Amino acid sequence: MGVIKPQVLAAVSGAVAAYIAAEEAYQAAEERWARPPGPPASLWALSGRQAAMQLRQLMQRRSLR
């Protein structure tokens, strides 16, 4: 094996350090977004939203005739 030039060694070590820093930043962002923003959604609220969306879709279909 040959001798590695100092410039190449510095470039490789800099690239590895940048990769590790980016990976740590990604992990921190992932942990921040993994937490739910608030309390869990109510099934009654989800049901009401679905009914409202179905009614809107039905009205749109009727208005296109």
VENLIN-V941971 format. One line per field, one symbol per residue. burial: I if it has 24 or more other ideal C-beta (glycine too) atoms within 12 Angstrom, else O. Layout:
# VENLIN-V941971
burial=???
This chain:
# VENLIN-V941971
burial=OOOOOOOOOOOOOOOOOOOOOOOOOOOOOOOOOOOOOOOOOOOOOOOOOOOOOOOOOOOOOOOOO
